[in-house]
């Protein structure tokens, strides 16, 4: 008879076997803070223009070499529940502003680190968190990026219209003043909705049947050509017979496999995607100044180009020597486009290079000194957390952080609010960010501080971690990699 082992009294006996339970400052709060600090430390060295790159290999064994915090976090798949909160805050920053994800991580990490110091000297969690503060129509999707391997970044260009890494289907490779018919169906003969059987008894009947099919296809393509359409874009396969008649009537044929590309093209040229191969009316056709097949490097591309600059969509053709380099440039372009989107909502700018953070730290510290009671400790630590940003910039630039921060404070005390860190100087130096043209968006800073603070407060509020037993059966065998492949013995 098996010996019955009683469970320990308390919270653990209410949970299933295999569940984990942590509580209190030592077990829960400090553990969570440590996890978040380590995450912030990982991305901190990638902050700023002199930040280091990280080499990340994701679960699909794809290699990323980047200093973009959003990409690093997306590919890392963080599992720790408290660290996940900080990751969620940075994802919110990415969605709201499109840039400043690393700021959120560094600032949240600094807040938690300083919050831990207050907890260790005896302040309660509620006293620590009591101080932590609680228009445009630009569509980012309108700027497309087409990456073509070869040449260098300086060979990149901007086109008003769209560029697809495709070849044309037929003989026609260039059309001026294009009238475009877009079909979401295959460019092929009509197929009946119901299945049918045709009985053919003689060779003559077979010839007539084939001839009838050809005549029908001819009539369909001729009807499209008669509307004035000289470019056909299809979302499905192109039949050989349809291709023959398209060449006969001088129609340029382009095939796009992606329905998203098809929709974007419709938006660019002002066309309507038709579900059946019927002749388009004038309102359903799109217009473009020129459509042509071109060769960029050794890659064939089809270009839909507008001569005027008032088109709905523009494409940036990126060139680069490696895929990793072009991926990084694409992320930089994405940040730039998102910054433009933020500026259409709020045109206000603040000085960069740590100037805004030092000024905030100075003013919040001054406010803290006027507050009586224990809350002044929390206020001063909140102000100190802002130093993490210029400190990270200084460390990544290879200069002494303490020396730079004391210089910045001294200059700001004199009333020079726009002075920040000069990363181009070989010795620790400061300069006016407004004159140097180094600026940050106000909304980017606002959301980053708000989201980082909310994430830090959420982590500090947690005093228990309860983890249920993981669901699922036995793990798959990890010994033989290709055990289900056919063996040719």
C-alpha positions, 0 to 999 in steps of 0.5 A: 500500500502506497504511503500517503504524503500530506501536502504542506498547509497553506496556499500550496494545498489548494493547487494541483500537483506540479503547480508553483507558488511564490509570494512576498518581497523576496520571492515575488517582487525582487525576482520580477524586478531582477528579470526585468532588469536583465531584459533592460540590460540586454537592449540597453547596449543597443540604445542610441546611434552608437549602440551595439548590434545583437545577433539573434537566431529565432525558433526557425533558425533565421538570423537577425543582426540588428540594434532595433529593440522591437525586432530583438524582443519579437524574435526572442519570445520572452517567457517570464511573466513580469518581463512580458509586461515590459515587452508588452509596453514596448509593443504598445509603443511600437503600435502607438508611435513606431519608434522609441521601443528601447527607451521604454525598456531602458527607462522601465528597467531604471525605474524598477532598479531604483524602486528596488532600492526604496523597497530594500530600505523599508518603504512599502510598495504603495509608498514607492508607486504613489508618485509614479505618474499614472490628428493626422490622416497619414497611412504608414502602409502607403510607403512600400519598401522593395528590397533588391540585392546588389549595389550599395545603399546610395543606389536606393531610390524612391518611385511614385507608384509600385514596384513588384519583383515579378516578370511579365507573362506575355511579350508586351513589356512596356506600356505608356498611358496605361489603362489597367484592368485588375482581376482577382480570378485566374486569366483563363476560360470560364468554368461552369459552376456545376460538373458536366460531361460532354460526349464526343462521338466523332473527330469533327465534334472534337475539333468543333468543341476545341474551336468553340473554346478558342473562339470564346477565349478570343471573344473574351480577350477582344472584349477586354481590349475593346474597352481600351485596357492595355494592361491586365493584372491577374491574381491567379494563373494565366492559361496558355491560350489566354496568353496567346490572345493577350499577345495578339491584342497587344495586352501586357499581362502581369500576375500577382500571387498576393491578394494584399499586393493586388489590393494595394495596386488597386489603391495606387492606380484607382482600379476595382478588382473584378471577380470574373473575366468580364470587360471592365467599364471605365469606372472599374479601370485604373490609370497609370502613366507607364507600366514597364519591365525593368532590370535592377541588378540581376532582378526583373521588376515590373514598375507601375509609375506615376509621373505626378507626385500626388499618387496614393502609394510610393515605393522605396527601392532599397539596394544593399550588399546583404539581406541582413543589411537591407532588413536593418535599413528597412527598419530604419525607413519604417522608423522614419515613416512612423516619425512622419506619421507622429508629426502629422498628429502632433508637430511638437518636438523636444531636444534629443541627446538626453537634454529632455531627460536631464531637464525632467530629472532636474525639475522633478528633483526640485519638486521632490524637495518641496514634498514632506514625508516618505513620498519625496524618496519615491519622487527623487528616485523617479527623477533619477531614473531619467538619468538612465537614458543619457547614461546609456548614450554615454556608455555606448559612445565610450565616454565616462557617464558620470562625468557627462551627467554632472556636466549636463546638470551643471549646464542645465542649472544655468538655464540652458535647457536644450543642451545634451550629450555630444556623441561625436566628440572624442572627450566627454562634451555637451552641445546645444541640441536645438542648434545641432538639429537633434530632436525627438518627437514630443508624442514619442517621449510622452508615450514612452514615459507613460508606458514604461511607468505603467509597466514598472508600476504593474510589476511592482504591484505583483506580490504573488506568482502562481503558476499552474501545472503546464498542460499537454502530453509527453514531449516528442522524441528529440533523438532522431531528427528525420525519423518520419522521412522515407528511407531508401535502404 
